[in-house]
Amino acid sequence: MIRIQLSPEPQWLDLGHGVRLQLLPLTTALMVATRSDPAVHALKADASNDTRAAVFAAALARRAVVDWEGVGDESGAAIAVSGGGIDALLSLWPIFEAFNLHYVSPGMMLDAEKNASAPSPTGTSAGATATAKPATPSRRANARAPTAPPD
C-alpha cells in the first residue's frame, strides 16, 4: 500500500540530539529540482555512492528545510536556517543518518518500487527461476530419442 501525504503543509521531523527540522513534503517537484541542483550535476562520474548520497541529501535539505529547532552557533545561540547551516548540520554523521533514513530513503524506496509488479518467480518473465535441470547433450550428433512403447 502506498501512503500519500495529503497535506501540503511542512511537517516536523525529530532527528535526535535535540534537533528538529520542519520540512516540506517530499514531492516529485522537490526531487526533480534536487536532481537538477548544480552540486549534484558537479559530481564526477566516478564519485562513490556515499559521496553521491551526501551531496544529494544536502541539496534536498537546502530545498526542503523551512525551519529548525535545536541548532545553534558555537556559543549556543539559536541561528536561522541557511544553506551553509544546513550543510554544516548534515556534516554531522548522526544527523545526516537520521535525515537520510527518515526523510530521503522513504521517497527513494517509493521511487524504486515504481508501483509495478515484481517479476513472477514461477512465470515466463525474466524474473522466473529455473526449476528443471539443463538437458545433457546427446552422445551421437544425429541421435534420435527413442519412441514411446505402444500401449
C-alpha positions as CSV (number, residue, x, y, z in Angstrom):
1,M,0.0,0.0,0.0
2,I,1.2,3.5,-0.8
3,R,0.7,6.1,1.8
4,I,0.4,9.6,0.5
5,Q,0.8,12.8,2.4
6,L,-2.3,14.8,1.5
7,S,-1.3,17.9,3.5
8,P,0.9,20.3,1.6
9,E,2.0,21.8,4.9
10,P,5.5,21.4,6.2
11,Q,5.9,18.7,8.9
12,W,8.3,18.4,11.8
13,L,10.9,15.6,11.8
14,D,12.8,14.8,15.0
15,L,16.4,13.9,14.1
16,G,17.5,13.2,17.7
17,H,20.1,15.1,19.8
18,G,17.5,17.9,20.3
19,V,17.3,18.7,16.6
20,R,14.0,19.0,14.8
21,L,13.6,20.1,11.2
22,Q,10.4,21.5,9.7
23,L,10.3,20.0,6.1
24,L,8.3,20.4,3.0
25,P,6.6,17.2,1.9
26,L,8.8,15.1,-0.3
27,T,7.2,15.7,-3.7
28,T,8.1,14.9,-7.3
29,A,8.8,18.6,-7.9
30,L,11.2,18.7,-5.0
31,M,13.0,15.6,-6.1
32,V,13.3,16.8,-9.7
33,A,14.6,20.2,-8.6
34,T,17.2,18.4,-6.4
35,R,18.4,16.2,-9.3
36,S,19.0,19.4,-11.2
37,D,21.0,21.0,-8.4
38,P,24.4,22.3,-9.5
39,A,26.1,20.4,-6.7
40,V,24.6,17.2,-7.9
41,H,25.5,17.8,-11.5
42,A,29.1,18.7,-10.5
43,L,29.7,15.2,-9.1
44,K,32.3,13.3,-11.0
45,A,31.3,10.2,-12.9
46,D,33.5,8.1,-10.5
47,A,32.1,9.6,-7.3
48,S,31.3,7.0,-4.7
49,N,27.8,6.2,-3.7
50,D,28.5,7.6,-0.3
51,T,29.6,10.9,-1.8
52,R,26.6,11.0,-4.1
53,A,24.2,10.3,-1.1
54,A,25.8,13.1,1.0
55,V,25.6,15.7,-1.9
56,F,22.1,14.7,-2.8
57,A,20.8,14.8,0.8
58,A,22.4,18.3,1.3
59,A,20.9,19.6,-1.9
60,L,17.5,18.2,-0.9
61,A,17.7,19.6,2.6
62,R,18.5,23.1,1.2
63,R,15.2,23.0,-0.6
64,A,13.1,21.2,1.9
65,V,14.0,22.7,5.3
66,V,11.7,25.5,6.3
67,D,12.7,25.9,9.9
68,W,14.6,24.1,12.6
69,E,14.9,23.8,16.4
70,G,18.0,22.8,18.4
71,V,20.6,24.3,16.0
72,G,22.9,27.0,17.3
73,D,26.3,28.6,16.8
74,E,29.5,27.8,18.8
75,S,28.2,29.8,21.8
76,G,24.8,28.0,21.7
77,A,22.8,30.9,20.3
78,A,20.0,29.8,18.0
79,I,20.7,30.5,14.4
80,A,18.4,31.0,11.4
81,V,18.1,28.4,8.7
82,S,20.7,28.9,5.9
83,G,22.3,26.9,3.1
84,G,25.6,26.9,4.9
85,G,24.0,26.0,8.2
86,I,22.1,23.1,6.6
87,D,25.4,21.8,5.0
88,A,27.1,22.1,8.4
89,L,24.3,20.3,10.2
90,L,24.3,17.4,7.7
91,S,28.0,17.1,8.0
92,L,27.3,15.6,11.4
93,W,27.0,11.9,10.9
94,P,24.1,11.1,13.3
95,I,22.1,14.0,11.9
96,F,22.8,13.0,8.3
97,E,21.9,9.4,9.0
98,A,18.6,10.3,10.7
99,F,17.7,12.7,7.8
100,N,18.6,10.2,5.2
101,L,16.7,7.4,7.0
102,H,13.5,9.2,7.9
103,Y,13.1,11.7,5.0
104,V,15.2,10.8,2.0
105,S,15.0,7.0,2.0
106,P,11.2,6.6,2.1
107,G,11.0,8.7,-1.1
108,M,13.7,6.8,-2.8
109,M,12.2,3.4,-1.8
110,L,8.9,4.5,-3.3
111,D,10.7,5.7,-6.4
112,A,12.4,2.3,-6.7
113,E,9.1,0.5,-6.4
114,K,7.6,2.4,-9.4
115,N,4.1,0.9,-8.5
116,A,4.9,-2.1,-10.7
117,S,4.5,-5.8,-10.0
118,A,7.6,-7.8,-9.3
119,P,8.6,-10.4,-11.9
120,S,6.8,-13.7,-11.4
121,P,9.1,-16.2,-9.7
122,T,7.4,-19.1,-11.5
123,G,6.1,-17.5,-14.6
124,T,7.7,-16.8,-18.0
125,S,9.1,-13.4,-17.1
126,A,12.7,-12.6,-16.8
127,G,12.4,-12.9,-13.1
128,A,11.4,-16.6,-13.3
129,T,13.6,-19.1,-11.6
130,A,14.7,-22.3,-13.4
131,T,13.0,-25.4,-12.0
132,A,14.3,-28.1,-14.5
133,K,17.9,-29.3,-14.8
134,P,19.5,-28.5,-18.2
135,A,19.4,-31.3,-20.7
136,T,22.6,-33.2,-21.3
137,P,24.0,-33.3,-24.8
138,S,23.5,-36.4,-26.9
139,R,26.5,-38.7,-27.4
140,R,25.8,-39.0,-31.1
141,A,25.3,-36.0,-33.2
142,N,22.3,-37.4,-35.2
143,A,20.9,-39.5,-32.4
144,R,17.1,-39.5,-32.0
145,A,15.2,-40.1,-28.9
146,P,13.5,-43.5,-28.7
147,T,9.8,-43.5,-29.4
148,A,7.4,-44.4,-26.7
149,P,6.4,-48.0,-26.5
150,P,2.9,-48.8,-27.8
151,D,0.1,-49.4,-25.4
